[in-house]
Amino acid sequence: MQLPELFEEKMKGLLGAEYDEFRRSYGKERRQALRVNPAKLSAAEMKERSPFTLEPVPWAKNGFYYGAEDRPGRHPWHEAGVYYIQEPSAMSVAELAGVQPGERVLDLCAAPGGKSTQLAAALEGRGLLVSNEIHPARAKILASNVERMGIPNAVVTNEPPERLSSHFPAFFDRIVVDAPCSGEGMFRKEEQAVLQWSQENVELCARRQQDILEEAAGMLRPGGVLVYSTCTFAPEEDEKSVVRFLLKHPEFSVKKTEAYGGFAPGRPEWVRLTEEEKEGVSPERLEEILASVRDTFRLWPHRLDGEGHYAAVLEKAGAGKAEAPKKAGRVSGKSGRGTVDAEAWKLYEEFAADTLKNCPEGVPMLFGEQLYLLPCELKLAGLKVLRPGLHLGTVKKKRFEPAHALALALRAEEVKRTASYPADSGEIRSWLSGETLPGGEGKGWTLVLVDSFPLGWGKLAGGSLKNHYPKGLRK
Ligand SMILES: C[S@@+](CC[C@H](N)C(=O)[O-])C[C@H]1O[C@@H](n2cnc3c(N)ncnc32)[C@H](O)[C@@H]1O
């Protein structure tokens, strides 16, 4: 595979004797992986039930390499959010974030959603995930992946970091900054990354990373954890980005974190600072910061089965925990911004009484015709919000229509009527292409399952099951 000449020269200079091994990794077959959604089934169950040849990704609890012949993206379990296809070294970041259920977590550069969906899994449906993406089209993809994975407690926003930071000062327990970067670790995956590479772009990315980190710093509560990551090997964007940030922010330090033994340490000797960048810093302090960078992580494609990544776990000084997000307890008609229109709420309750055995919890909020459940009391006014929590459905004149997101966030046993078909059945093929299926007796909203996993809503009436699988997702 052809690589940019300047990139090769640069890496030769950095890696020395190790370069040949690094270069040879570009000739190796890329190993692909998926991450099981623990809200749907455990990793052990997946291993037993899955139609794919799986082998654990050593550093990711729910991560598995799949066989070269497997096509998990085409399997109906993918549409049911049973797993997320993710580059294996990228799975390290959310693991390093050490998220605990119930925390407030921000994923600042989140699309298409690999890290967000992994962070959400660690939250186990409790607490709050704010998943933000600056680019509108990418934010839509992020929202649809959050929905596909059935995440009930995520708010998806589409904002530049500086607008978000003025909204959430010292708010989050954990923040992930998976920064836009020069993507040197994407060369095997995307030819575009090779074509677009230049040293100027590396420098541009490094400047942008400083700006993003600056905004992230203000949104973290004292004692909170910030994970910074890139999928590039350029020290300007990796160790140097961290060093520049630490020089400016004495309240932050590198947190020593236990990780998979195959991760290599950060390389402070690759950091070249200008006189201006070092100004006002004592040599001892500089030495201390540089030494701490050894406790950041490099994932090399010639040392493990993955495309490569960099990650640093940073801690903000100070004690204390952010207040636990205020949860609404069981749903009520009250929203954070007043009362959800009584008629709208009545229509939802009628639907819930007829269809659900167990109602999801949260703070109801009506946006136009769309009814959502926020994971906690949250001020969102003034932000571009794509998904303010779990989308329950649309309130139409005299009726309530449940959302696809609700179907995917429910478990089969929480619903009164289900219709289950095996993944390889003709019914599932027909269903995914939008066809009506023959139904049984009775009438009302029915959760269609592929094997045991919710796939969407159907409406049973007159012996047939009308298809409500979203048109945009049909095959
Ligand atoms: C490496 S990707 C994120 C991948 C994602 N975390 C995942 O695991 O699926 C970086 C993201 O940052 C976004 N981005 C680009 N410029 C940005 C900026 N100035 N501020 C914040 N995000 C930016 C990009 O659109 C891109 O989606």
Ligand as a Chemical Component Dictionary entry (heavy atoms), coordinates in Angstrom:
data_LIG
# 
_chem_comp.id                   LIG 
_chem_comp.type                 NON-POLYMER 
_chem_comp.pdbx_formal_charge   0 
_chem_comp.three_letter_code    LIG 
# 
loop_
_chem_comp_atom.comp_id 
_chem_comp_atom.atom_id 
_chem_comp_atom.alt_atom_id 
_chem_comp_atom.type_symbol 
_chem_comp_atom.charge 
_chem_comp_atom.model_Cartn_x 
_chem_comp_atom.model_Cartn_y 
_chem_comp_atom.model_Cartn_z 
_chem_comp_atom.pdbx_ordinal 
LIG C1  C1  C 0  -12.664 11.022 15.378 1  
LIG S1  S1  S 1  -14.199 11.618 14.961 2  
LIG C2  C2  C 0  -15.226 11.010 16.246 3  
LIG C3  C3  C 0  -15.517 9.540  16.209 4  
LIG C4  C4  C 0  -16.488 9.119  17.282 5  
LIG N1  N1  N 0  -16.017 9.514  18.589 6  
LIG C5  C5  C 0  -16.754 7.639  17.292 7  
LIG O1  O1  O 0  -16.186 6.911  18.096 8  
LIG O2  O2  O -1 -17.593 7.186  16.501 9  
LIG C6  C6  C 0  -14.102 13.297 15.346 10 
LIG C7  C7  C 0  -15.397 14.084 15.210 11 
LIG O3  O3  O 0  -15.132 15.457 15.552 12 
LIG C8  C8  C 0  -15.920 16.290 14.739 13 
LIG N2  N2  N 0  -15.326 17.646 14.659 14 
LIG C9  C9  C 0  -14.722 18.236 13.593 15 
LIG N3  N3  N 0  -14.353 19.481 13.905 16 
LIG C10 C10 C 0  -14.710 19.703 15.172 17 
LIG C11 C11 C 0  -14.594 20.817 16.051 18 
LIG N4  N4  N 0  -14.019 21.944 15.686 19 
LIG N5  N5  N 0  -15.108 20.676 17.290 20 
LIG C12 C12 C 0  -15.681 19.533 17.680 21 
LIG N6  N6  N 0  -15.811 18.445 16.884 22 
LIG C13 C13 C 0  -15.321 18.542 15.660 23 
LIG C14 C14 C 0  -15.954 15.562 13.402 24 
LIG O4  O4  O 0  -17.080 15.936 12.662 25 
LIG C15 C15 C 0  -15.970 14.094 13.812 26 
LIG O5  O5  O 0  -17.270 13.582 13.812 27 
# 
loop_
_chem_comp_bond.comp_id 
_chem_comp_bond.atom_id_1 
_chem_comp_bond.atom_id_2 
_chem_comp_bond.value_order 
_chem_comp_bond.pdbx_ordinal 
LIG C1  S1  SING 1  
LIG S1  C2  SING 2  
LIG S1  C6  SING 3  
LIG C2  C3  SING 4  
LIG C3  C4  SING 5  
LIG C4  N1  SING 6  
LIG C4  C5  SING 7  
LIG C5  O1  DOUB 8  
LIG C5  O2  SING 9  
LIG C6  C7  SING 10 
LIG C7  O3  SING 11 
LIG C7  C15 SING 12 
LIG O3  C8  SING 13 
LIG C8  N2  SING 14 
LIG C8  C14 SING 15 
LIG N2  C9  SING 16 
LIG N2  C13 SING 17 
LIG C9  N3  DOUB 18 
LIG N3  C10 SING 19 
LIG C10 C11 SING 20 
LIG C10 C13 DOUB 21 
LIG C11 N4  SING 22 
LIG C11 N5  DOUB 23 
LIG N5  C12 SING 24 
LIG C12 N6  DOUB 25 
LIG N6  C13 SING 26 
LIG C14 O4  SING 27 
LIG C14 C15 SING 28 
LIG C15 O5  SING 29 
# 
